[in-house]
């Protein structure tokens, strides 16, 4: 049974995850071939409510909605009454009058999409809230890895970087574990929290992490905008200790490992320039799969239906 909202990965049942991943397959086949548009959501409206900057997620949702023939409206937060002090509740009450069917929301405050979902009959999709969750990123990451490894059970994914501030790390590690993947974290001790999903290995040393024999190395973007204190000496030092340098890339290539990154990439920080052309990089596939997965999510949700 379809839900009204998609707020996080944790609330999804395994059957729902499988359904969404399976549904994304035909949607990807549609737009990678000649069919660019289907009338699945014709007459429906999608409102993009982004309180934080976004390029990839915003454009991916917009393309997904348009390929399903939905009407898309972008709510221009910087030029709205929000800057005059209008509350989220007042904004939603105003938007309710527009009778929108879906609201795709990104906000710097954790839990705010859930609050909006309780205030509206529209289906609310969390496109990232603080350091809490980014469910469609988790889904597209799982979908991307599943394309390479159809049987996920027992595969190993090493997530490197700022785990503490990363909603991507939370959502992606949660869904991968639900699908039988082993997940480990690598990063500076100050950025790898001691609390989190059960049975998650934690490494602070790159060499020790590689001895764990991961199948996929997933680099997180260093989010300087979320760090209120300095967690490491410099970006140059971070790249030297935790980034994929040219030397490390050769080792990754030699061991046949796959490389992922949610984007945008900080070149010279998480990845060296050569990594952008690495033959087993899945970064471009992640972008493409994001559209397919978000089409599946929009098609699955039922505006006005029962909440979670």
C-alpha positions as CSV (number, residue, x, y, z in Angstrom):
1,X,0.0,0.0,0.0
2,X,1.3,3.4,-1.0
3,X,2.1,6.0,1.6
4,X,1.3,9.7,1.7
5,X,4.8,10.9,2.5
6,X,8.5,9.8,2.2
7,X,10.4,11.3,5.2
8,X,13.2,8.9,5.9
9,X,14.5,5.3,5.2
10,X,13.9,4.0,8.7
11,X,10.1,4.1,8.5
12,X,10.1,2.1,5.2
13,X,9.3,-1.6,5.3
14,X,11.6,-4.0,3.4
15,X,8.8,-4.7,0.9
16,X,8.4,-1.0,0.2
17,X,12.1,-0.6,-0.4
18,X,12.1,-3.6,-2.8
19,X,9.0,-2.2,-4.6
20,X,10.6,1.2,-5.1
21,X,13.9,-0.2,-6.4
22,X,12.1,-2.6,-8.7
23,X,9.8,0.2,-10.0
24,X,12.8,2.4,-10.8
25,X,14.0,-0.1,-13.4
26,X,11.3,0.4,-16.0
27,X,11.4,4.2,-15.4
28,X,15.1,4.2,-16.2
29,X,14.6,2.1,-19.3
30,X,12.0,4.6,-20.4
31,X,14.1,7.7,-20.4
32,X,17.4,6.0,-21.4
33,X,15.6,4.9,-24.6
34,X,13.4,7.0,-26.8
35,X,10.5,7.6,-24.5
36,X,11.2,10.8,-22.5
37,X,7.8,11.4,-21.1
38,X,4.8,9.4,-19.7
39,X,1.4,10.7,-18.6
40,X,1.5,8.9,-15.2
41,X,1.1,12.2,-13.2
42,X,-0.6,14.3,-15.8
43,X,-2.8,16.9,-14.0
44,X,-0.8,16.6,-10.8
45,X,1.3,19.4,-9.4
46,X,4.7,19.3,-7.7
47,X,6.0,22.2,-5.6
48,X,9.7,22.5,-5.0
49,X,10.3,24.1,-1.5
50,X,14.0,24.4,-1.0
51,X,15.2,26.5,1.9
52,X,18.8,25.4,1.2
53,X,20.8,25.6,-2.0
54,X,20.8,22.5,-4.2
55,X,21.7,21.7,-7.8
56,X,21.6,17.9,-8.2
57,X,18.7,17.0,-6.0
58,X,16.6,19.9,-7.1
59,X,17.1,19.4,-10.8
60,X,16.7,15.6,-10.5
61,X,13.3,16.0,-8.8
62,X,12.2,18.5,-11.4
63,X,13.2,16.4,-14.3
64,X,11.6,13.3,-12.7
65,X,8.3,15.2,-12.2
66,X,8.3,16.6,-15.7
67,X,9.0,13.2,-17.2
68,X,5.9,11.9,-15.4
69,X,4.0,14.9,-17.0
70,X,3.4,16.7,-13.7
71,X,3.3,20.5,-13.4
72,X,6.3,21.8,-11.5
73,X,6.3,25.1,-9.5
74,X,9.5,26.4,-7.8
75,X,8.9,28.3,-4.6
76,X,11.5,31.1,-4.6
77,X,12.4,31.2,-0.9
78,X,15.0,34.1,-1.2
79,X,12.3,36.3,-2.8
80,X,9.3,35.2,-0.7
81,X,7.8,36.4,2.5
82,X,10.0,33.9,4.3
83,X,12.8,36.6,4.3
84,X,10.3,39.0,5.9
85,X,9.9,36.6,8.9
86,X,7.0,34.4,7.6
87,X,6.9,31.1,9.6
88,X,6.9,27.7,7.9
89,X,3.3,27.3,9.0
90,X,2.2,30.5,7.4
91,X,4.1,29.5,4.2
92,X,2.3,26.1,4.1
93,X,-1.1,27.7,4.7
94,X,-0.4,30.0,1.8
95,X,0.7,27.1,-0.4
96,X,-2.3,25.0,0.6
97,X,-4.4,27.4,-1.4
98,X,-2.5,26.4,-4.5
99,X,-3.9,22.8,-4.1
100,X,-0.5,21.2,-4.8
101,X,-0.3,17.4,-4.8
102,X,3.4,17.0,-3.9
103,X,5.8,19.1,-1.9
104,X,9.5,18.3,-2.2
105,X,11.2,20.0,0.7
106,X,14.8,20.7,1.8
107,X,15.5,22.5,5.0
108,X,18.5,22.9,7.3
109,X,16.4,21.9,10.4
110,X,16.0,18.2,11.1
111,X,12.4,17.0,11.3
112,X,10.9,20.0,9.5
113,X,9.6,18.0,6.5
114,X,7.7,15.8,9.0
115,X,6.2,18.8,10.5
116,X,5.1,20.1,7.1
117,X,3.6,16.6,6.3
118,X,1.4,16.8,9.3
119,X,0.1,20.3,8.1
120,X,-0.9,19.4,4.6
121,X,-2.8,16.9,2.5
122,X,-0.1,17.0,-0.1
123,X,2.5,14.2,-0.3
124,X,5.7,15.5,1.3
125,X,9.1,14.2,0.1
126,X,12.1,14.9,2.3
127,X,14.9,16.1,0.0
128,X,17.3,16.5,2.9
129,X,16.7,17.9,6.4
130,X,19.7,19.0,8.4
131,X,22.0,16.1,9.3
132,X,18.9,13.8,9.7
133,X,17.9,12.1,6.4
134,X,18.0,12.1,2.6
135,X,15.8,9.1,1.7
136,X,15.9,9.4,-2.1
137,X,19.7,9.6,-2.0
138,X,19.7,6.4,0.0
139,X,17.4,4.7,-2.5
140,X,19.4,5.8,-5.5
141,X,22.6,4.7,-3.9
142,X,21.1,1.3,-3.2
143,X,19.8,1.1,-6.8
144,X,23.2,2.0,-8.2
145,X,25.0,-0.6,-6.2
146,X,22.4,-3.2,-7.0
147,X,23.0,-2.6,-10.8
148,X,26.6,-3.7,-10.2
149,X,25.9,-6.4,-7.6
150,X,22.4,-7.9,-8.2
151,X,22.8,-10.0,-5.0
152,X,23.7,-7.4,-2.3
153,X,23.9,-9.8,0.7
154,X,27.4,-9.9,2.1
155,X,28.8,-7.0,-0.1
156,X,30.9,-4.4,1.7
157,X,30.6,-0.7,1.4
158,X,33.2,1.7,3.0
159,X,31.8,5.2,3.6
160,X,34.6,7.8,4.0
161,X,34.3,11.3,5.4
162,X,32.2,13.5,7.6
163,X,29.7,10.9,9.0
164,X,28.7,13.2,11.9
165,X,27.1,15.9,9.7
166,X,26.0,13.6,6.8
167,X,22.3,12.9,6.2
168,X,23.5,10.9,3.2
169,X,25.6,8.6,5.4
170,X,22.7,7.9,7.7
171,X,20.1,7.2,4.9
172,X,22.5,5.2,2.7
173,X,24.0,3.1,5.5
174,X,20.5,2.4,6.8
175,X,19.1,1.1,3.5
176,X,22.2,-0.9,2.7
177,X,22.1,-2.7,6.0
178,X,18.4,-3.5,5.4
179,X,19.4,-5.1,2.1
180,X,22.1,-7.2,3.7
181,X,25.2,-5.1,2.9
182,X,28.0,-4.7,5.4
183,X,28.8,-1.0,6.1
184,X,31.9,0.5,7.7
185,X,32.8,4.2,8.3
186,X,36.2,5.8,7.9
187,X,37.1,9.3,8.9
188,X,38.7,11.5,11.5
189,X,37.7,10.4,15.0
190,X,35.9,13.7,15.6
191,X,33.7,13.1,12.5
192,X,32.9,9.4,13.1
193,X,30.3,9.3,15.8
194,X,30.4,6.5,18.4
195,X,26.6,6.1,18.2
196,X,24.8,5.0,15.1
197,X,23.5,1.8,13.3
198,X,24.4,-1.4,15.0
199,X,27.2,-3.6,13.7
200,X,28.8,-0.6,11.9
201,X,32.6,-0.9,11.9
202,X,34.5,2.4,12.5
203,X,37.9,3.1,11.2
204,X,40.1,6.1,11.6
205,X,43.1,4.7,9.6
206,X,42.8,4.3,5.8
207,X,45.1,1.2,5.7
208,X,43.1,-0.6,8.4
209,X,39.9,0.2,6.5
210,X,41.2,-1.3,3.2
211,X,42.2,-4.5,5.0
212,X,38.5,-4.9,5.6
213,X,38.2,-5.6,1.8
214,X,35.3,-3.3,0.7
215,X,33.6,-3.8,-2.6
216,X,32.6,-0.1,-2.9
217,X,34.3,3.0,-1.6
218,X,31.8,5.8,-1.0
219,X,33.3,9.3,-0.5
220,X,31.2,11.9,1.2
221,X,31.4,15.6,0.5
222,X,33.2,17.5,3.2
223,X,30.4,19.8,4.4
224,X,32.2,22.9,5.7
225,X,28.9,24.7,5.9
226,X,27.6,22.3,8.6
227,X,30.8,22.4,10.7
228,X,30.6,25.0,13.4
229,X,34.1,24.1,14.7
230,X,37.2,23.0,12.8
231,X,37.4,19.2,12.9
232,X,40.7,18.7,11.0
233,X,43.8,20.9,10.4
234,X,43.1,21.7,6.7
235,X,41.5,20.5,3.5
236,X,44.9,19.6,2.2
237,X,45.7,17.5,5.2
238,X,42.2,15.8,5.0
239,X,42.9,14.8,1.4
240,X,46.3,13.4,2.3
241,X,44.9,11.3,5.1
242,X,41.4,10.4,4.0
243,X,41.0,11.4,0.3
244,X,41.4,9.3,-2.8
245,X,44.9,10.4,-3.9
246,X,46.4,9.2,-7.2
247,X,48.4,6.6,-5.3
248,X,45.3,5.3,-3.5
249,X,43.3,5.3,-6.8
250,X,45.9,3.0,-8.3
251,X,45.4,0.6,-5.5
252,X,41.6,0.8,-5.8
253,X,41.9,0.2,-9.5
254,X,44.2,-2.8,-8.9
255,X,41.7,-4.4,-6.5
256,X,38.8,-3.7,-8.8
257,X,36.8,-1.6,-6.3
258,X,33.9,0.7,-7.3
259,X,33.8,4.4,-6.5
260,X,30.8,6.5,-5.4
261,X,30.2,10.1,-4.3
262,X,26.8,11.9,-3.8
263,X,28.2,15.1,-5.4
264,X,29.1,17.8,-5.8
265,X,32.7,16.7,-5.6
266,X,35.3,18.9,-3.9
267,X,38.3,18.2,-6.2
268,X,41.5,17.8,-4.3
269,X,39.6,17.1,-1.1
270,X,37.6,13.9,-1.4
271,X,38.9,12.9,-4.8
272,X,41.9,13.7,-7.0
273,X,41.3,14.8,-10.5
274,X,42.2,11.4,-12.0
275,X,39.4,9.8,-10.0
276,X,36.8,11.6,-12.0
277,X,37.8,9.5,-15.0
278,X,38.1,6.2,-13.1
279,X,36.6,3.4,-15.1
280,X,34.7,2.0,-12.1
281,X,33.3,5.3,-11.0
282,X,29.6,5.2,-10.4
283,X,29.2,8.9,-9.9
284,X,27.5,9.6,-13.3
285,X,25.2,6.6,-12.8
286,X,24.2,7.9,-9.4
287,X,23.0,11.1,-11.1
288,X,21.1,9.2,-13.8
289,X,19.6,6.8,-11.3
290,X,18.5,9.7,-9.1
291,X,15.9,10.6,-11.8
292,X,14.6,7.0,-12.1
293,X,14.3,6.5,-8.4
294,X,12.6,9.9,-7.9
295,X,10.1,9.0,-10.7
296,X,9.4,5.8,-8.8
297,X,8.8,7.7,-5.5
298,X,6.5,10.3,-7.1
299,X,4.5,7.5,-8.8
300,X,4.3,5.5,-5.6
301,X,3.1,8.2,-3.2
302,X,-0.6,8.9,-2.9
303,X,-1.5,12.6,-2.0
304,X,-4.3,12.9,0.4
305,X,-3.9,9.3,1.6
306,X,-3.1,8.0,5.0
307,X,-0.1,9.5,6.7
308,X,2.8,7.5,8.2
